[in-house]
C-alpha cells in the first residue's frame, strides 16, 4: 500500500480545506433530473474539461438523454438520446473511457440491452455488445467490463472486457471457473451454483477486477431487488489471470487509487495482496458509499444521517474524512427523500474529480434529482 506511506502531514490540512468548499448545481437549472451514475466513477472527464450526466424530464427518471457540459463555458451538448435506464439509481451507468475520448453507457431498446460508446470528438456512436449491461471501468483505461443481464443472462454469464477503441471482446474469467474456485460458498450463500457474474468494477490501472456472485431469477422483469440473488464479492487478478480472494460481504466497495486495496462501507480499506484490514478511517464519520481521494489523504462518503445530532428525518450528508485522524467535515446536508420517483431510489453517490479538488454528488431535495459539485480552491 505505497500510496498511504506519505500522507499523514497533509491529511489534516485537506480536511480543513473542505470546510470552505463552494457548492453549486452542475447542470442548467431546468425542470428535469440531472444524475451522475455511481460513486465508482467520476462524471468529470479525466482532463477536467467536461462533466457527463444523464437527464430526464419524466417523474420516474427512467427515460432520458446523456449530456456533457463544458466546464469553462457552461455549454451543454447531448451525446446520446432516447435512453431507457434500468432505474434512476445508476441511470445509464454512463462513464468516461479511453482517457476521456469516449462516453460509454447501456440502453434498453426493442427488448434488448446494449452497451454503446460515443466518440466525443465526432459524436459517432457504436454498439459494443448486445444483451449485456455495463459495469464500471477506469476512465483513463482502454477497456470497460460487461456482463449478461443479472435476472436472465441467457448465454452471457461470464465477465467480458471490451476494448472501447477497437471493439474487441475478451473473456478474462468465466462463471464456470468461478464456481470451480468458490462453488461451495456460492451454493451455501446463494442456494445454487447456477452462477452468473454480476456488476464488475475494474481497478484504476486495469490490473484487477471485483464482481458480485449472482444467481439469476430467470424472469423477464428487471425491476425489483428479488429478480436475482447476489452477495459477496470476488476479486480477480487480470494481469496474472488468477483469483485473489473471496470477500463474503458486498459493502459498497471501491478501489483505492493505487489499485492495491478495496475501500468500503464503514470506511475500511483492505489490502488485496494480504487480506489485511487497515484500521477504520475517521471512525466517527458516517459511511455508506465511500471512496478515496486520488492522493489518498482523505475520503468522501454519503449516508442517511437521520439519527445523527446534526441530521433530520430523511436527511443525507456528504462528508470528507481523514485517513490518518478521527476527523471529518460535513460538506453538504440535505433532505434526500424526494427526487426521481424511480422504483430504486437515487442516492448521492459522491465521487472525486481526478485532481481531488471537486466532489460530485446527487441531491433529491425537490421534485427533480440534481447533480451538485462541491469545490475547494
N, C-alpha and C positions, 0 to 999 in steps of 0.2 A: 504494500500500500504506500508507494513512494509519494504520492500526491500529498499526503497528510503529514509529512515529516517537518515541514517548514511553515506551517500556517498559524501557529499559536500567537505570534506577535501581532498579526493583523486582524484576528477574529473579533476582538472587542471593538476595534475601530469600525469594522464593517457593519456590525450590528447597530452601532451608534448612527452611522450614516443613514440607515433605513428609517430612523425616527423622523427624518425630514423628507421622506420620499414625496414626490409630487404625483398625484393621481388624476387620470382623466380617461374618458371613453376613447377607444381607438377609432371606431367607425363613425361616419357621419350620423348625427342623431336623427334617425328616421324611424318610422313606425314599422319596425322589423326586428327580428332576432339577429345578433351577430355573435358567433360562437367559435371559440378555439377548441380543437379536438380533445386534447388529453394532456396530462402532466408529463407523459413520456416524450413529448415533442414540443418544440417551441414554435409559435406561429410566426416569429420574426425570422427572416431569411438569414443565413449564416453571415452575410456581409452587412447586415443591419439596414438594408435599403427598403425592404418591403415587409408588410405584415399580411399573413394569409388568414382568412376566416370564412366561415360558412354563414350565409344569410338566408332568412326565411320570413315570409310575411304571413304564414299560416299560424294559428294559435298553437298548434302542436309542435311546430318547428321541424317537421319530418320531411318536408319538401322544400327545396331551395336551390341556391347557387353558391359557387365559390368565387371569392373576390380577393384581389391583392390591393393593398393600399401603399402607395409610395410615401414613406415617412417624411421626406423632405418637402413634398408639395401637397400632400393630402389627396392626391389624385387616386381615384378608385377605379379598378378595371375588373370586369367579370372575366374569369378564365374558364369557367365550366357552368353549364346551365342544366335545368330540369333534372336535378338530383333527387332521388328518393333515398333517404337515410334510414338506417335501422332504428334509430331513435335520435333525440336531441342530446343524449348523454355524451356521445362521442362524435355526433354529427356524421360526416363522411369519412372520418379517420384521415382527414386531409393533412398532408405533411410535405415538407421540402425534401428533395433528394438531389444527388449529384452536385453537392456544394451550392445549392440554390438554383441550379439550371432548370430543374423540373418541379412541378407540383404533382403529387400522386394522391389518388383518392379511390374510394369504391362507391358503386352506384347500383341500384336495382332498376332494371328496365326489362319489360316484357317477361317478367317472371324469373329473370336470371340476374345474379350478381356478377359484376365485372370489376376488375381493378384497372384503372386508367392512369395515364401520365400525360401532362400538358407541358410542352416546351414553352418556357416563359418568354423567350425572345420571339418565337414565331407564332405562338398561341396554337400550334398544331397539337391535336390530341390523338393518342394511340391507345388501343385496348391491349393491355399487357397479359391479361388472363381472364377467362370466363369461369363462372361457377366457383369463384374464390372470393374471399374477403381479405382485407388488408390489415396486417399487424403494424408495428412501428419499427422503422429503420433509423439509421444515422443520417441526419440532414447533410452531413459532409461526405457521406459514403456513396457507393455506386449501386447498392442493392436494396430492395425492400422485401420483407418476408410476407408470404401469403399462405392461406390455409383454406380448406373446404368449409362450407357453412356449418357451424358447430351443431345446429339442430338436425341437420340432414346433409352430410358431406358428400354423399354419393361415392365416387371413386377417389375423391381428393382428401385423403386422410393424413397425408404426410406434410412435413414442413418443406416449403419450397422458397427459394430465393430467386428474385428476378433482377437481372442487370437492367436498370431503367434505360440506359442509353441504347443498349443493343437488343433488349427484349429476351435475351437468353434466360431460360429457366433451368435451375439445377435443384436437386433434392439432397440436401446435406444429411437429413436424418428422417427415418420413416417411423410410422406408428408401430410397425412390427418390431423394429429394433428397440423402440421404447418399451414395448410390452415385454420383450425378451429380457430387458435390463431391470424393469421395475414392475413387472406384471403382478406380483403378489400384493404389493402395496396398492396398486391401482384397483385390483379386484376388491380388496378389503375396504378401501375408502370409498370407491365409486360404485361397487356392486357388480362390476363386469370388466372384461378385458377387451371389450368392443371399442377400442380407443380411436379417437381422432385427435390430432394435435390442434390446439386452440390458442389464439392470441399470442403469437411470438413477438418478442421485443429484442432487437439486435443491439449489441453494445456499441458505444461510440466509435471504437476502432474496428468494428465488424469482425472481431475475433471470436465472439461468443454470442449466445442467444439463450434467453429463457422462454419457456412456454408453459401453458396450463394443460394438464391432462384433462380430457373431456370425453364423456360418454354421450353420444347423441340420442335425443329422444325419438328421432325418426319421423317426426311430423312435418307438416308443411308451413307452419307458422313460426316466425322468428320472434314474435312478441311474447314476453314473459320470461321470468328467471327459471322456470321449470322445463323449458324446451330442451335443455341439455343439463347434464350433471357434471360439474367440474370443481376441482380444488387442487391445492398444492401448486408447486412449480418445479420444473425440471430444467437444469442448466446444462448446456451442451457447448463443447469447445469446437467451434467451426474450423479454426486453424489446424488443430491436431486431430480432428474427426473422432472425438470420444466424449462420452458423458462425463460431466464433472460431479454433479450431485443432485439428489432429490431433496427438496425442502418441503415439509409437509403442510405448510400453510401458504396462502397466496400473499396477503399482506400489503397489497398495493405497492408492488416493487418498482424501483427504477435503478438504472445503472449508475455507478459512480463515474465521474468524468474520466478517470484513468482506465475504465473498463475492468478493474480488478475486483470490484465488490458490488453488492446489491444493497441498496438503501430502501427501507420500507417503514410502514406504519409503526408508530412508537419511536421513530427517529433512531433506528438501529441499523448499523452498517455491518454486513457480513462479508468477510474475506472469502472469495471463491476458491482460492488455492488451498486454504487450510480449513475452511468452515468456521473459523473463529468469529465470534460476535464481539464487536467493539462495544465499549461502554456506551450506554444510551446518551445521545447528544441532547443537551438542554432539556433534561428530564421534566422540567416544569412546563415546557411548551406543549400545547395541544398538537394533535397529529392525525391526519387521515390520508392525504396524497402528498407525501414529501419527496423532494428531490434536492440534490446538492448543487451549489453554485459551481461555475466552471473551474474556479481555483480551489474550491473545497473548504473555504473558511467559514461559510455559512450555509444554511439550508432554508428552503421555503416550504411551507406546508399550509394546508387549509384544514378546517374542521368545523363541525357544528359546535358552537360554544354556548348553547342554551344554559348549561349548568355552571359555566364559569362566572366569577363575580362581575366581569365586565360584559357578559352576554345577556341576551333576552330570548324569549321563545322564538325558535325558528331562525335565529341569527347564526351566521357563519363568520369566520375571521380568516385573514391572511396573515401569517406570522413569518418572521425571519429569525432564525435561531443560530446560535454559535455552535461550532463543532468542538470547542475547547473549554467552554464555561457554561454554567447553567444560566444563560441569558437569552432572552428573546424579546422582540418588539412586535406589537400588533400594527401592521401596516394599513389594514383596512378592516372594517367591521360593518356588516350589512345584513338586512333581512334577506334571506335566501329562499323564502317559501313560495315564491311566485315564478315568473318567467315562463318558459315554454311548457305547454300542457302535454308533454310527451308521456308515454307510458313508463319510461325510465327517466327519472328526474335528472336534470342537469346539475352538475357540481362545479365549483370554481376551477379545479384542476390547474393550479399555478405552475408556471414554468419560467425559468430564467432565459434571458437573451444570451447570445454566445459571448458577449463581453461582460456579463454578470451585472450590468447596471440597470436592467429593467426586468420586471416580473409581469407576466401577462396572466389574466385570470378572468373567469366568467362571473357575472353577478346577476342574481334573479330577484331583484327587489321591486319589480314592477311587472307590467304585462309582457314586456319584452326582455329576453335574456340579452345582456350586453357584455361585450368584451372590453375589459379595462386594462390599463397598464399603470404600474407604479414605477417611478424612475428616480434614481439618485444621480446627482451631478458629480 
